[in-house]
């Protein structure tokens, strides 16, 4: 039994939808960062699903680039949340004006 790329793309769409709902509905920055990571992983899954049909596995190169960007985004995002949390015990995305000098 083989699994076609259509099934992977459907799973990718579901993951992407969950990530979008998490970014829109939640106000906690950590939950938002996790939802953005879900968005990146959904895009990676779709790229890998179609990587065999592209020339010379170009999809795999794009996946490595997306993983690199996601790692940098996670490191910078967590650092911003940590700095904001040091200033106040309540971290809310709507109150990002606390980061202004």
Kinemage of the C-alpha trace (Angstrom):
@kinemage 1
@onewidth
@group {chain A} dominant
@subgroup {mainchain}
@vectorlist {calphas} color= white
{ca unk a 1} P 0.000 0.000 0.000
{ca unk a 2} L 1.471 3.319 -1.079
{ca unk a 3} L 0.511 6.712 0.209
{ca unk a 4} L 0.207 9.329 -2.493
{ca unk a 5} L 1.155 12.979 -2.276
{ca unk a 6} L -2.524 13.934 -2.056
{ca unk a 7} L -2.764 12.442 1.430
{ca unk a 8} L 0.326 14.332 2.556
{ca unk a 9} L -1.028 17.582 1.161
{ca unk a 10} L -4.351 17.008 2.946
{ca unk a 11} L -2.494 16.454 6.229
{ca unk a 12} L -0.410 19.534 5.508
{ca unk a 13} L -3.564 21.582 4.959
{ca unk a 14} L -5.021 20.395 8.275
{ca unk a 15} L -1.801 21.264 10.121
{ca unk a 16} L -1.702 24.659 8.426
{ca unk a 17} L -5.311 25.347 9.423
{ca unk a 18} L -4.596 24.406 13.042
{ca unk a 19} L -1.583 26.739 13.001
{ca unk a 20} L -3.585 29.637 11.577
{ca unk a 21} L -6.326 29.169 14.165
{ca unk a 22} L -3.692 29.069 16.904
{ca unk a 23} L -2.108 32.321 15.755
{ca unk a 24} L -5.425 34.124 15.373
{ca unk a 25} L -7.258 32.827 18.449
{ca unk a 26} L -4.534 32.819 21.112
{ca unk a 27} L -2.921 35.826 22.788
{ca unk a 28} L -0.129 33.938 24.552
{ca unk a 29} L 3.165 34.498 22.687
{ca unk a 30} L 4.448 30.985 23.374
{ca unk a 31} L 1.300 29.432 21.903
{ca unk a 32} L 1.630 31.778 18.944
{ca unk a 33} L 5.251 30.707 18.403
{ca unk a 34} L 4.221 27.049 18.505
{ca unk a 35} L 1.456 27.767 16.003
{ca unk a 36} L 3.931 29.476 13.684
{ca unk a 37} L 6.151 26.406 13.941
{ca unk a 38} L 3.123 24.326 12.951
{ca unk a 39} L 2.720 26.551 9.886
{ca unk a 40} L 6.372 25.997 8.957
{ca unk a 41} L 6.050 22.239 9.436
{ca unk a 42} L 2.919 22.123 7.282
{ca unk a 43} L 4.787 23.903 4.505
{ca unk a 44} L 7.716 21.496 4.922
{ca unk a 45} L 5.411 18.492 4.657
{ca unk a 46} L 3.913 19.814 1.423
{ca unk a 47} L 7.363 20.541 -0.001
{ca unk a 48} L 8.631 17.062 0.810
{ca unk a 49} L 5.468 15.482 -0.598
{ca unk a 50} L 6.119 17.055 -3.976
{ca unk a 51} L 9.924 16.827 -3.831
{ca unk a 52} L 10.052 13.655 -5.921
{ca unk a 53} L 8.301 15.260 -8.846
{ca unk a 54} L 10.655 18.263 -8.934
{ca unk a 55} L 14.025 18.280 -10.613
{ca unk a 56} L 16.951 17.084 -8.492
{ca unk a 57} L 14.996 17.088 -5.204
{ca unk a 58} L 14.672 20.858 -5.039
{ca unk a 59} L 11.976 20.459 -2.388
{ca unk a 60} L 14.490 19.052 0.084
{ca unk a 61} L 16.677 22.140 -0.314
{ca unk a 62} L 13.685 24.370 0.377
{ca unk a 63} L 12.857 22.299 3.462
{ca unk a 64} L 16.352 22.809 4.879
{ca unk a 65} L 16.035 26.553 4.282
{ca unk a 66} L 12.646 26.634 6.030
{ca unk a 67} L 14.033 24.646 8.976
{ca unk a 68} L 16.882 27.158 9.285
{ca unk a 69} L 14.493 30.108 9.257
{ca unk a 70} L 12.214 28.363 11.774
{ca unk a 71} L 15.122 27.754 14.156
{ca unk a 72} L 16.185 31.398 13.966
{ca unk a 73} L 12.578 32.537 14.450
{ca unk a 74} L 12.171 30.323 17.500
{ca unk a 75} L 15.402 31.538 19.086
{ca unk a 76} L 14.666 35.228 18.518
{ca unk a 77} L 10.997 34.889 19.485
{ca unk a 78} L 11.781 33.084 22.731
{ca unk a 79} L 14.430 35.678 23.568
{ca unk a 80} L 11.914 38.503 23.074
{ca unk a 81} L 9.357 36.692 25.245
{ca unk a 82} L 11.975 36.106 27.962
{ca unk a 83} L 12.997 39.782 28.000
{ca unk a 84} L 9.362 40.871 28.125
{ca unk a 85} L 8.603 38.398 30.916
{ca unk a 86} L 11.465 39.772 33.007
{ca unk a 87} L 9.914 43.237 32.926
{ca unk a 88} L 6.418 42.109 33.886
{ca unk a 89} L 4.821 38.898 35.096
{ca unk a 90} L 2.058 39.087 32.506
{ca unk a 91} L 3.038 38.672 28.862
{ca unk a 92} L 0.332 39.603 26.369
{ca unk a 93} L 0.763 40.079 22.652
{ca unk a 94} L -1.543 43.092 22.655
{ca unk a 95} L 0.808 44.887 25.062
{ca unk a 96} L 3.988 44.828 22.965
{ca unk a 97} L 4.437 48.545 23.578
{ca unk a 98} L 6.390 47.505 26.687
{ca unk a 99} L 9.335 46.732 24.392
{ca unk a 100} L 9.594 50.336 23.221
{ca unk a 101} L 12.480 52.139 24.896
